[in-house]
Amino acid sequence: MIAGFMFIKAILEQYFPSQLRNYIEKHFQKLFNFLSPYVQITFNEFSGKRLTRSEAFSAIEAYLSSTSAAQAQRLKAEILKNSTNPLSLTMDDYEEVSDEYEGVKVFWASGKTISSNQNFSEEKRFYSLKFHKKHRNFIIETYINQVLKQGNLINEKNRQRKLFTNNGSYWNHVPFENPATFQTLAMESKKKRDIVDDLLAFSKGGEFYSRIGRAWKRGYLLYGPPGTGKSTMVAAMANLLEYDLYDLELTAVKDNTELKQLSIAISSKAIVVIEDIDCSADLTGERAKKQENDNVTESRNSKITLSGLLNFIDGLWSTCGGERIIVFTTNYAEKLDPALIRKGRMDKHIEMSYCGFEAFKVLAKNYLGLEWHHLFPRIDSLLGMVKMSPADVAETLINKSGLGDVEICLRNLILTLEGAEREVVMEDEDHVGMKETLD
């Protein structure tokens, strides 16, 4: 049959006009499909116009990894850090492997299509599943569900958490390897416990959010002076929940449309953070005064409106994925537009304050391995009078001499705190003297 078709095709190409040849070939293809005993299902990597990566494609890729390693002639390898299976093998493009489930044999093939225009060329990868048509119901109702279930389990087991950053309307990523945890975070223990409980309750609250009719997401506003651990807090949150981290740079987003595309591409189990949001865009409370009827934010080539950012947080398009946390960090929470940080958008406001004695004890344990020292009471007294960020305290505790003498580090901290205390006293005396002069 195949030889006959090839002979007829050669005759058509040589003696028939192109329009007639295309017409005949189309009907020959229909005839061939009718006579073929096989059915084929295609799973594309992206759905729509590259809006989101197909979860089915990812699950199939994971499911076929072991089969590919055993059968395929050409493989693609990827090293996964922080994974139970560091070497990931998948079959290369245009490879085919077979699989058998409950006595039914099927064939998987990988491929890609390339579309080009004047500006760029785009690759679209896919997997195709071929099976005998007599097994159609079994494949659709049982086999595919089993493949997706097993593939998702493999992905979850070998999951490598990632740190994403945006480039236009697309995300790029690197492995997320920040070691920060709540145990090493310099903060009062009661406050940390409250935050951890809130995060864990959110991660287990899928049924609750569904029951009350709300999207499964939560907003956190981290505010406080520089060096108080806002970025470290975000990393600790990601490590606690084992979520991916999306670092959104607003100045790299051209307009609301790109922001919407970025939102759609964010996976579930993700933390989206906009650091120093008061500096990223004109989202302060003075916005209305500076731009009376036009709330367009222009930063370099960016034209993001406040309404566009609000829709990104809790609009209709924000519900395209579940189990997401959105975090804003700022040094000046009072400058942000009230609409941006109201409850329901930023559900929990967390003040990251100067270093207290409890936070210092965490730093002393981290940096010096100390639970207690006879100099701690003096440090406690000074920290009650001086405002110093945890970052500055940590820098003082780093033993640059390499002598391993923890007392030197603590005395250096005391000297630094005493110097800061004298500056505070002098400022207060100057202020009092100026007031008396004016009186």
C-alpha positions as MATLAB code, in Angstrom:
seq = 'MIAGFMFIKAILEQYFPSQLRNYIEKHFQKLFNFLSPYVQITFNEFSGKRLTRSEAFSAIEAYLSSTSAAQAQRLKAEILKNSTNPLSLTMDDYEEVSDEYEGVKVFWASGKTISSNQNFSEEKRFYSLKFHKKHRNFIIETYINQVLKQGNLINEKNRQRKLFTNNGSYWNHVPFENPATFQTLAMESKKKRDIVDDLLAFSKGGEFYSRIGRAWKRGYLLYGPPGTGKSTMVAAMANLLEYDLYDLELTAVKDNTELKQLSIAISSKAIVVIEDIDCSADLTGERAKKQENDNVTESRNSKITLSGLLNFIDGLWSTCGGERIIVFTTNYAEKLDPALIRKGRMDKHIEMSYCGFEAFKVLAKNYLGLEWHHLFPRIDSLLGMVKMSPADVAETLINKSGLGDVEICLRNLILTLEGAEREVVMEDEDHVGMKETLD';
ca = [
       0.000    0.000    0.000;
       2.771    2.410    0.972;
       4.738    1.608   -2.182;
       1.635    2.240   -4.260;
       1.038    5.597   -2.584;
       4.650    6.617   -3.158;
       4.391    5.728   -6.863;
       1.150    7.681   -7.266;
       2.660   10.658   -5.382;
       5.643   10.703   -7.784;
       3.293   10.688  -10.798;
       1.213   13.510   -9.274;
       4.264   15.681   -8.599;
       5.548   15.243  -12.172;
       2.412   15.558  -14.313;
      -0.328   17.374  -12.353;
      -0.678   21.137  -11.628;
       0.010   22.182   -8.043;
      -3.599   23.121   -7.188;
      -4.966   19.829   -8.498;
      -2.093   17.964   -6.852;
      -2.862   19.525   -3.451;
      -6.524   18.640   -3.829;
      -5.737   15.016   -4.685;
      -3.124   14.714   -1.926;
      -5.611   15.989    0.645;
      -8.108   13.323   -0.278;
      -5.418   10.642   -0.448;
      -4.431   11.608    3.102;
      -8.038   11.226    4.206;
      -8.157    7.808    2.547;
      -4.883    6.799    4.198;
      -6.159    7.902    7.613;
      -9.373    5.964    7.045;
      -7.456    2.786    6.179;
      -4.881    3.191    8.977;
      -5.683    1.212   12.146;
      -3.940    3.768   14.385;
      -5.150    6.836   16.268;
      -2.830    9.685   17.205;
      -3.189   12.258   20.003;
      -0.905   15.310   20.165;
       0.057   17.078   23.411;
       1.519   20.535   22.748;
       3.999   22.170   25.112;
       2.067   25.440   25.232;
      -1.640   26.132   25.159;
      -3.089   29.031   23.188;
      -0.577   31.575   21.956;
       2.207   30.447   24.299;
       0.236   31.720   27.254;
       0.927   28.849   29.631;
       3.072   25.732   29.558;
       0.898   22.646   29.488;
       0.939   20.656   32.731;
       0.068   17.564   30.676;
       3.214   18.042   28.562;
       5.367   18.355   31.676;
       3.794   15.249   33.242;
       4.279   13.206   30.052;
       7.908   14.319   29.845;
       8.497   13.133   33.417;
       6.612    9.856   32.867;
       8.650    9.012   29.763;
      12.006    9.852   31.366;
      12.809    6.264   32.419;
      11.441    4.765   29.195;
      13.423    7.280   27.151;
      16.634    6.459   28.998;
      16.152    2.769   28.200;
      15.010    2.994   24.554;
      15.803    6.306   22.850;
      18.943    6.647   20.721;
      19.285   10.403   21.314;
      18.648   11.949   24.740;
      18.664   15.392   26.314;
      20.227   15.673   29.769;
      19.666   18.256   32.494;
      21.283   18.487   35.922;
      18.780   19.241   38.684;
      20.173   20.714   41.878;
      18.456   20.081   45.208;
      16.656   17.115   43.690;
      16.403   13.460   44.666;
      17.265   12.559   41.061;
      19.927   15.065   39.926;
      20.232   13.759   36.349;
      17.083   14.209   34.237;
      17.004   12.469   30.831;
      14.369   13.093   28.166;
      14.235   11.925   24.584;
      15.459   14.325   21.940;
      13.253   15.720   19.180;
      11.965   13.257   16.574;
      12.632   10.221   18.767;
      10.098    7.424   19.374;
       9.697    4.984   22.271;
       7.099    2.349   23.104;
       5.186    1.767   26.320;
       2.908   -0.999   27.527;
       0.173   -0.800   30.148;
      -2.159   -3.670   31.075;
      -1.195   -5.523   27.904;
      -1.867   -2.577   25.568;
       1.109   -1.287   23.591;
       1.398    2.359   22.610;
       4.023    4.528   20.927;
       5.236    7.947   22.058;
       7.109   10.308   19.719;
       8.589   13.750   20.304;
       8.653   16.494   17.711;
       8.592   20.204   17.118;
       7.282   22.692   14.604;
       9.066   25.897   13.645;
       7.129   28.932   12.498;
       8.967   31.983   11.190;
       8.090   35.541   10.333;
      10.053   38.689    9.636;
      10.849   39.341   13.304;
      11.605   35.955   14.833;
      11.205   32.206   14.571;
       9.284   30.218   17.173;
       9.652   26.566   18.137;
       6.696   24.576   19.411;
       7.454   21.177   20.911;
       4.944   18.366   21.295;
       4.510   14.700   22.207;
       2.323   12.444   20.089;
       0.695    9.263   21.350;
      -0.153    6.567   18.764;
      -2.229    3.465   19.500;
      -4.556    0.977   17.790;
      -8.039    2.355   17.384;
      -9.609   -0.699   19.026;
      -8.086    0.521   22.320;
      -9.448    4.073   21.983;
     -11.699    4.022   25.076;
      -9.088    2.348   27.262;
      -6.387    4.846   26.253;
      -8.565    7.941   26.732;
     -10.331    6.869   29.916;
      -7.576    4.935   31.710;
      -4.090    5.065   30.221;
      -3.724    8.843   29.773;
      -5.016    9.485   33.296;
      -2.451    7.007   34.643;
       0.356    8.704   32.685;
      -0.584   12.155   33.993;
      -0.912   10.896   37.566;
       2.456    9.124   37.548;
       4.148   12.013   35.756;
       2.916   14.537   38.301;
       4.152   12.330   41.151;
       7.593   12.092   39.513;
       7.685   15.874   39.000;
       6.776   16.459   42.625;
       9.451   14.030   43.818;
      12.200   15.445   41.596;
      11.016   19.024   41.798;
      13.778   21.595   41.577;
      12.676   24.928   42.954;
      13.443   27.877   40.726;
      14.030   31.609   40.965;
      12.340   33.399   38.069;
      12.894   36.895   36.733;
      10.992   38.577   33.938;
      12.309   39.524   30.523;
       9.545   41.357   28.710;
       6.479   39.116   28.842;
       8.464   35.918   29.517;
      10.064   34.412   32.605;
      13.655   33.178   32.781;
      14.851   31.094   35.693;
      17.849   29.785   37.599;
      17.919   27.217   40.437;
      16.780   28.685   43.752;
      19.544   27.987   46.273;
      19.083   30.607   49.005;
      19.642   28.852   52.387;
      17.563   31.275   54.496;
      15.149   29.717   56.997;
      12.933   31.009   59.776;
      15.290   29.371   62.269;
      18.148   31.625   61.113;
      15.985   34.731   60.576;
      16.808   37.505   63.053;
      13.379   38.233   64.522;
      11.433   37.796   67.734;
      10.378   34.172   68.129;
       6.707   34.971   68.801;
       6.467   37.047   65.638;
       8.166   34.337   63.591;
       5.808   31.703   64.971;
       2.810   33.804   63.981;
       4.098   34.213   60.416;
       4.982   30.514   60.059;
       1.529   29.455   61.322;
      -0.132   31.827   58.861;
       1.908   30.479   55.933;
       1.261   26.837   56.797;
      -2.460   27.494   57.229;
      -2.524   29.105   53.779;
      -0.699   26.174   52.133;
      -3.290   23.743   53.531;
      -6.300   25.943   52.858;
      -7.309   24.901   49.343;
     -10.709   23.549   50.396;
     -11.356   26.567   52.619;
     -10.711   29.083   49.827;
     -12.873   27.049   47.459;
     -15.712   26.892   49.990;
     -15.783   30.657   50.588;
     -15.473   31.437   46.872;
     -12.091   33.189   46.936;
      -8.992   32.652   44.830;
      -6.334   30.628   46.649;
      -3.823   33.426   47.151;
      -2.576   35.674   49.927;
      -0.740   38.998   50.050;
       2.050   40.032   52.430;
       3.439   43.544   52.862;
       6.925   43.618   54.388;
       7.913   47.114   55.443;
      10.691   48.619   57.497;
      14.086   50.332   57.302;
      16.855   49.025   55.021;
      18.789   46.029   56.339;
      15.977   44.626   58.477;
      15.726   41.328   56.577;
      12.851   41.776   54.129;
      14.534   39.874   51.280;
      15.716   37.203   53.715;
      12.135   36.826   54.936;
      10.941   36.192   51.358;
      13.593   33.502   50.847;
      12.660   31.881   54.179;
       9.006   31.835   53.138;
       9.899   30.090   49.856;
      12.051   27.520   51.659;
       9.386   26.831   54.292;
       6.626   26.149   51.758;
       8.937   24.760   49.029;
       7.471   27.209   46.517;
       9.087   28.680   43.408;
      10.028   32.354   43.665;
       9.100   34.915   40.978;
      11.018   38.202   41.283;
       8.933   40.680   39.285;
      10.819   43.743   38.032;
       8.138   46.265   37.080;
      10.519   48.539   35.188;
      11.191   45.683   32.738;
       7.482   45.312   31.906;
       6.363   47.389   28.939;
       2.643   47.684   29.665;
      -0.423   46.079   31.263;
      -0.656   43.465   28.504;
       2.823   42.141   29.259;
       2.009   42.172   32.969;
      -1.079   40.063   32.263;
       0.949   37.571   30.210;
       3.459   37.265   33.043;
       0.636   36.624   35.506;
      -0.798   33.812   33.390;
       2.604   32.112   33.117;
       3.149   31.943   36.898;
       2.776   28.406   38.207;
       0.910   27.257   41.273;
       2.903   26.917   44.503;
       4.639   30.226   43.822;
       5.684   33.368   45.672;
       5.622   36.522   43.551;
       7.704   39.324   45.045;
       8.006   42.964   44.012;
      10.908   44.383   45.985;
      11.046   48.093   46.866;
       7.710   48.642   45.214;
       7.766   52.314   46.183;
      10.802   52.703   43.890;
       9.599   50.390   41.104;
       6.724   52.585   39.946;
       4.695   55.668   40.813;
       2.322   53.939   43.208;
       2.460   56.408   46.083;
      -0.360   58.247   47.726;
       0.644   61.411   45.813;
      -0.170   59.725   42.498;
      -3.462   61.571   42.043;
      -1.862   64.968   42.619;
       0.931   64.381   40.125;
      -1.261   62.774   37.456;
      -4.760   64.124   37.818;
      -6.768   62.054   35.375;
      -4.074   59.751   34.031;
      -2.755   57.078   36.342;
      -0.180   55.814   33.832;
       3.119   54.935   35.452;
       6.078   55.597   33.170;
       9.419   54.224   34.221;
      11.895   54.069   31.381;
       9.835   52.296   28.700;
       7.243   50.956   31.139;
       3.618   52.068   30.984;
       1.927   50.175   33.789;
      -1.208   51.648   35.286;
      -2.159   51.272   38.902;
      -5.347   49.515   37.807;
      -3.222   47.082   35.781;
      -1.168   46.224   38.847;
      -4.301   45.844   40.985;
      -5.720   43.418   38.404;
      -2.421   41.524   38.512;
      -2.866   41.091   42.261;
      -6.545   40.185   42.547;
      -8.277   40.707   39.199;
      -9.915   38.100   36.975;
      -6.624   37.081   35.349;
      -4.977   36.558   38.733;
      -7.195   33.503   39.289;
      -5.604   31.549   36.411;
      -3.376   29.792   38.937;
      -3.880   28.745   42.538;
      -1.792   28.582   45.696;
       0.081   31.829   45.120;
       1.549   34.328   47.564;
       2.217   37.920   46.537;
       4.783   39.881   48.544;
       5.554   43.596   48.424;
       8.622   44.969   50.184;
       9.137   48.653   50.892;
      11.087   50.981   53.137;
       8.249   53.510   53.153;
       4.839   51.871   53.456;
       3.172   55.252   54.096;
       4.070   56.375   50.562;
       2.148   53.577   48.839;
      -1.310   54.116   47.456;
      -3.876   52.880   50.021;
      -5.709   50.941   47.285;
      -2.596   48.859   46.727;
      -2.050   47.685   50.292;
      -5.590   47.415   51.661;
      -6.743   44.200   53.312;
      -7.825   41.729   50.679;
      -4.817   42.588   48.543;
      -2.052   42.736   51.105;
      -3.766   40.601   53.736;
      -0.938   40.631   56.280;
       1.266   43.626   57.058;
       4.568   42.673   58.694;
       6.862   45.318   60.140;
      10.545   44.434   59.845;
      12.034   46.445   62.688;
      15.460   47.248   64.079;
      17.456   44.585   65.881;
      16.156   43.719   69.341;
      17.779   41.439   71.877;
      15.890   38.315   70.708;
      16.957   38.975   67.129;
      20.530   39.518   68.338;
      20.552   36.121   70.086;
      19.605   34.475   66.792;
      22.480   36.276   65.050;
      24.904   35.335   67.859;
      23.943   31.692   67.465;
      24.232   31.863   63.664;
      27.546   33.671   63.491;
      29.297   32.756   66.737;
      27.569   29.570   67.894;
      26.677   31.213   71.222;
      23.626   30.547   73.362;
      24.799   32.895   76.146;
      27.760   35.101   77.109;
      28.497   37.392   80.034;
      28.475   40.406   77.652;
      24.877   39.737   76.535;
      23.259   41.889   79.302;
      25.290   44.940   78.209;
      24.314   44.358   74.584;
      20.669   43.970   75.637;
      20.795   47.320   77.387;
      22.381   49.088   74.408;
      19.996   47.598   71.844;
      17.130   49.038   73.900;
      18.513   52.546   73.327;
      20.050   52.349   69.848;
      18.384   51.655   66.506;
      20.602   49.315   64.521;
      19.497   47.021   61.715;
      20.098   43.260   61.924;
      22.335   43.571   58.840;
      24.619   46.045   60.639;
      24.716   43.861   63.758;
      25.560   40.798   61.664;
      28.377   42.660   59.918;
      29.881   43.537   63.304;
      29.703   39.896   64.435;
      31.687   38.623   61.463;
      35.134   37.767   62.766;
      37.390   39.409   60.188;
      40.541   38.695   62.213;
      40.134   34.963   61.821;
      41.300   34.414   65.404;
      38.115   32.661   66.424;
      37.725   34.854   69.548;
      33.998   35.445   70.012;
      34.622   37.949   72.802;
      36.449   40.228   70.350;
      33.382   40.205   68.106;
      31.024   40.979   70.981;
      33.222   43.797   72.281;
      33.413   45.265   68.781;
      29.607   45.244   68.696;
      29.463   46.936   72.104;
      31.872   49.659   70.931;
      29.760   50.221   67.818;
      26.554   50.424   69.844;
      28.131   52.789   72.387;
      29.289   55.054   69.562;
      25.775   55.086   68.129;
      24.392   55.812   71.602;
      26.650   58.861   71.991;
      25.467   60.176   68.629;
      21.837   59.810   69.746;
      22.557   61.673   73.002;
      24.326   64.485   71.143;
      21.431   64.819   68.695;
      18.973   65.017   71.599;
      21.085   67.689   73.341;
      21.329   69.733   70.139;
      17.569   69.469   69.698;
      16.919   70.617   73.291;
      19.376   73.517   72.958;
      17.778   74.686   69.730;
      14.326   74.554   71.317;
      15.487   76.599   74.319;
      17.032   79.203   72.004;
      13.816   79.539   70.039;
      11.807   79.850   73.268;
];
